[in-house]
Amino acid sequence: MAEIPPVAVNFEECTVNAIHPVDPRTDPRWRQLAEGPAGGLFTSPPWIQAVCDSYDFTPEARISVAPDGIPVGGFAWVTVSDMRGDRISALPFCDRADPMLSAPEAWAGLADDALATGTPLTMRCFSDNPATTDPRLRAAGEAAWHGTPLECTEEELHARISSTSRRNIKMADRNNVTVVASTELDAVHAFHRLHVRLRKNKYRLLAQPVEFFERIWQQFTGADGVITLLAEVDGEVAAGAMYLVWGDTLYYKFGASLSEYLPMRPNDALYWNALKLALSRGLRSVDWGISDLDQPGLVSYKRKWASEEHRVVTLRGGPDPTPKTEVGTMLGELTRLFTEPTVPDDISTQAGALLYRHFC
């Protein structure tokens, strides 16, 4: 799909609505925005609550309120102060957290307090968000986003996905790959173990702590909004993914698989089952998240699922982030040590719980 050009906003001429500080976890006006067309998973109260509870963050947010009392804009961030220094993330540990705006002029004033601190600020949003034209912000990176619209039948969707995907789905079926969908915490734990193994053995990275996944489950399970899909071969978990529902969208948030099972195509079985699940629940789309542009294989894979593609930009405000210091070098070296093949997975898991907070 062609890129939508950003809407230019004259920030000097905009009439600023009333700006109010709010707690995005509890304020009903923030929830109203998050549940509206400009909202999304990563600006939703339960997601922000799960992140802040897991990493001991205190979120800040501003909403723009029109003269009639209707909230028309919202922007949230977290200030992080640790051994890496001070920085503002809007928001941490998410694919993107677009400012929620009912109109371009609703952006005016929302970021003033965050930018006035003089602390480096980083945010990610769609490239057509009005915030991208704010002269106080500068582009610092770009990623690809994919999402599959679902205003169709299962048969129509099956015809729309790539022929390669259709062949791989059949191959997974021939290889007796079975996909189990679960809303239980045990499935989250099974997925996390797989997640730790993948990040450690393939990427030499630590995984986010299991407590984070548990808090996500706690926040979303009451609304039947968290589903774990596990692809099994002969009773062994070969691949898995964790999905969250917010509004009318199924969000793919975490995925992992074991390399020895990849020829059996468990990931294709997972993707197809996620699409069927979303259709069965009457959802309007599946959000596959973002992919770095230096991962062409992943970008190509997501394109196969009848998806639309847009760009997500990283924006920075205030001074540049602190260059890599001895602390950053130390964190990198600790990560390397704790992901050595000889290190037991449970030790790597504990290391992730101790250190992951500092990676935002």
Protein Blocks (a to p, Z undefined) as FASTA:
>chain_A
ZZdddddddfklpccdddddddfklpmklmmmmmmmkbcfklgfklmmmmmmmnopacdd
dddddfkopafbdcdddddddfkopcddddehifbdcdddfbfklmgojlmmmmmnopac
dddddfkbfklmpmkbccfbdcddddddfbbcfklmmmmmcfklmmmmmmmmmnopacdd
dfbfklmmmmmmmmmmmmmmmnopacddfklmmmmmmmmmmnopaccddddeehiafbdc
ddddehjbccdfbdcddfklmmnommmmmmmmmmmmmmmnopabdcebjadfklmmlmmm
mmmnopacdddddddehjddddddfklmmmmmmmmmmmgfklcfklmmmmmmmmmmmmZZ
